[in-house]
Amino acid sequence: MEERAGVGPRVPGTRSGDPRGVRELVRPPRLREGGRVRLVAPCSPVPAAQLDAAVEVLRGWGLEVGLAPHVRDRHPRLPYLAGGDATRAADLQEAWCDPDVDAVFCVRGGDGAHRTLDLLDFDAMRRAAPKALVGFSDITALHEAFAVELGVATVHGPVVGTKYFVGDTVAQRELHTTLFLPEHRMVLTSPGAHALVPGRVRGVTFGGNLSLLNDGLATPHSRLSAAGGILVLEDVGEDVARLDRMLTHLLRTGWMDGVAGVALGTWTDCPPGPGVIADLMRDRLEPLGVPVLWGLEFGHCAAQLTIPLGVPAVLDAGAGTLELAVPGLA
């Protein structure tokens, strides 16, 4: 298939002046030895031992690591939340707005990111210098909001206070290279990556967790359309019928109209298994007439790939690659 560019319509006058579809975003600066980073818990609570281990790994990278004031909190009544909504939002906003902080690492996904969004002062956050925001899973809500409201590229990578970082030297290396030497991580691929729908297309990377994208549809701080974007998708713990319902919802609303291509990650603990999930994705996505790549190893898996979001890229489904046109960080 001839390479083509995904181009989406634009709607003037939205709250942040954002286009309707997906556009290239401002890339934050790369990290350097001696940089200062802040660890925040905008979602679910993190086990203390995992958090302490993550701090030691990051210090081993030559970083000065600070902990947000409420990073160890737990909600008094809702055990799936790392403290109250207001304190989780305040920690995130303070970390982003602190001029001495060079990157913000989320320690865990889980639940709760959407609950913080309306408590963030995006006007104040726009005045802060861009910096890397790192995380995945529930952090998808933040990736979307930072793209829409701040126009800043973010990093879909491990949440550092979990098994997806602590003890996983491959995932650590992937993230370290992306943050410190991003020009060395331009071609993203995995051994089993192959085309569900062949083709080659240009677009801007965005997306993350299917459940979070579906939950954010038509809410504040979420984009109105996937037009022009290379959508990266993964999920965990959802059976094929639920994945079908969520994906069908995105399709029926028109949100997927104009998407340039789709790169599919891992579907961990999604019964009945990868073969049926792949059949579902082919059934739902092939009618879009865009390239669909299966088998990139990002998401809820060991040795996960780190994927910069908000940067131009070429998806070559036949070759099994997602190639960035520019490094993920400046």
LINCORWO-V120066 format. One record per residue. PHI is phi as a letter, one per 40 degrees, with the letter a starting at -180 (NA if undefined). PSI is psi in radians with two decimals (none if undefined). Layout:
PHI/PSI ; PHI/PSI
This chain:
NA/2.39 ; c/2.42 ; c/2.41 ; a/2.82 ; c/2.43 ; c/2.16 ; b/2.16 ; b/2.73 ; c/2.77 ; b/2.49 ; b/2.01 ; c/2.78 ; g/0.24 ; c/2.89 ; d/-0.74 ; b/0.17 ; g/0.36 ; c/2.58 ; c/2.82 ; c/-0.69 ; c/-2.63 ; b/2.28 ; b/2.83 ; c/2.41 ; b/2.92 ; c/2.20 ; c/2.27 ; c/2.84 ; c/2.62 ; c/2.83 ; c/2.68 ; b/2.74 ; d/2.34 ; g/-0.12 ; c/2.70 ; b/2.27 ; b/2.74 ; b/2.37 ; b/2.22 ; b/2.75 ; b/1.41 ; c/-0.01 ; b/-1.94 ; c/2.82 ; c/2.68 ; b/2.40 ; c/2.40 ; d/-0.75 ; c/-0.67 ; c/-0.72 ; c/-0.79 ; c/-0.69 ; c/-0.69 ; c/-0.73 ; d/-0.74 ; c/-0.69 ; c/-0.82 ; c/-0.63 ; c/-0.59 ; c/-0.35 ; c/0.00 ; g/0.29 ; c/2.61 ; c/2.04 ; b/2.15 ; b/2.57 ; b/2.34 ; c/2.62 ; d/-0.54 ; b/0.36 ; c/-0.41 ; c/0.11 ; c/2.77 ; b/2.42 ; c/2.40 ; c/-0.40 ; b/-0.48 ; b/1.72 ; c/-0.21 ; c/0.06 ; b/2.46 ; c/1.22 ; g/-3.07 ; c/2.77 ; d/-0.76 ; c/-0.70 ; c/-0.62 ; c/-0.74 ; c/-0.72 ; c/-0.73 ; c/-0.76 ; c/-0.82 ; c/-0.73 ; c/-0.73 ; c/-0.75 ; c/-0.66 ; c/-0.20 ; c/2.03 ; c/-0.27 ; c/-0.03 ; c/2.24 ; c/-0.33 ; a/2.67 ; b/2.10 ; b/2.23 ; c/2.35 ; c/-0.39 ; a/2.70 ; c/-2.15 ; g/-1.82 ; a/2.70 ; h/-0.24 ; c/-0.75 ; c/-0.51 ; c/-0.37 ; c/-0.35 ; c/-0.74 ; c/-0.12 ; c/-0.07 ; c/2.42 ; c/1.58 ; c/-0.46 ; c/-0.80 ; c/-0.68 ; c/-0.51 ; c/-0.46 ; c/-0.20 ; c/2.65 ; c/2.46 ; c/2.54 ; a/2.84 ; c/2.30 ; b/2.19 ; b/2.29 ; i/3.08 ; a/-3.04 ; g/-2.06 ; c/-0.37 ; c/-0.22 ; d/-0.65 ; c/-0.66 ; c/-0.69 ; d/-0.81 ; c/-0.81 ; c/-0.69 ; c/-0.58 ; c/-0.85 ; c/-0.81 ; c/-0.58 ; b/-0.31 ; g/0.55 ; b/2.33 ; c/2.54 ; b/-3.13 ; b/1.99 ; c/1.70 ; a/-3.06 ; d/2.50 ; c/2.14 ; c/-0.30 ; c/0.53 ; b/3.07 ; c/-0.29 ; c/-0.05 ; b/-0.97 ; c/2.14 ; g/-0.08 ; b/1.58 ; c/-0.52 ; c/-0.82 ; c/-0.68 ; c/-0.79 ; c/-0.73 ; d/-0.83 ; c/-0.76 ; d/-0.80 ; c/-0.74 ; c/-0.67 ; c/-0.62 ; b/-0.63 ; b/1.07 ; c/-0.41 ; c/-0.22 ; c/-0.06 ; b/1.17 ; c/-0.55 ; b/2.01 ; b/2.21 ; a/2.97 ; a/2.72 ; d/-0.65 ; c/0.17 ; c/2.31 ; a/2.93 ; c/2.27 ; c/-0.65 ; b/2.05 ; c/2.82 ; i/2.96 ; b/2.29 ; a/2.61 ; c/2.58 ; a/-3.01 ; b/2.30 ; c/2.47 ; a/2.98 ; h/-2.50 ; h/-2.08 ; c/2.21 ; d/-0.78 ; d/-0.75 ; c/-0.68 ; c/-0.73 ; c/-0.75 ; c/-0.50 ; c/-0.08 ; d/2.27 ; g/0.38 ; b/2.81 ; d/2.59 ; g/0.20 ; b/2.56 ; c/2.70 ; c/-0.32 ; a/2.64 ; c/0.05 ; d/2.29 ; g/-0.04 ; b/2.70 ; c/1.89 ; c/2.12 ; b/2.30 ; b/2.44 ; a/2.93 ; a/3.03 ; a/2.45 ; g/0.46 ; b/2.26 ; c/2.94 ; c/-0.60 ; c/-0.71 ; c/-0.72 ; d/-0.71 ; d/-0.84 ; c/-0.75 ; c/-0.80 ; c/-0.71 ; c/-0.65 ; c/-0.82 ; c/-0.65 ; c/-0.79 ; c/-0.49 ; c/-0.24 ; g/0.00 ; c/-0.54 ; c/-0.13 ; d/2.27 ; g/0.04 ; d/2.45 ; c/-0.68 ; a/2.99 ; b/2.28 ; b/2.10 ; b/2.31 ; c/-2.42 ; c/2.69 ; b/1.15 ; c/2.33 ; f/0.66 ; b/1.64 ; c/2.67 ; c/-0.01 ; i/3.00 ; d/-0.65 ; c/-0.79 ; c/-0.65 ; c/-0.73 ; c/-0.71 ; c/-0.71 ; c/-0.83 ; c/-0.73 ; c/-0.77 ; c/-0.73 ; c/-0.60 ; c/-0.48 ; d/-0.67 ; c/-0.27 ; c/-0.38 ; g/0.48 ; b/2.77 ; c/2.45 ; b/2.12 ; b/2.29 ; b/2.44 ; g/0.24 ; c/2.33 ; c/1.23 ; b/2.73 ; h/-2.56 ; c/1.29 ; a/2.81 ; c/2.67 ; f/0.71 ; c/2.54 ; c/2.51 ; c/2.27 ; b/2.01 ; c/2.39 ; b/2.41 ; g/0.27 ; b/2.61 ; c/2.53 ; a/2.91 ; b/2.14 ; c/2.06 ; b/1.65 ; c/-0.70 ; c/-0.65 ; c/-0.20 ; g/0.56 ; b/2.63 ; b/1.90 ; b/2.11 ; c/2.45 ; c/-0.41 ; b/2.74 ; d/2.65 ; c/-0.53 ; b/2.65 ; c/none
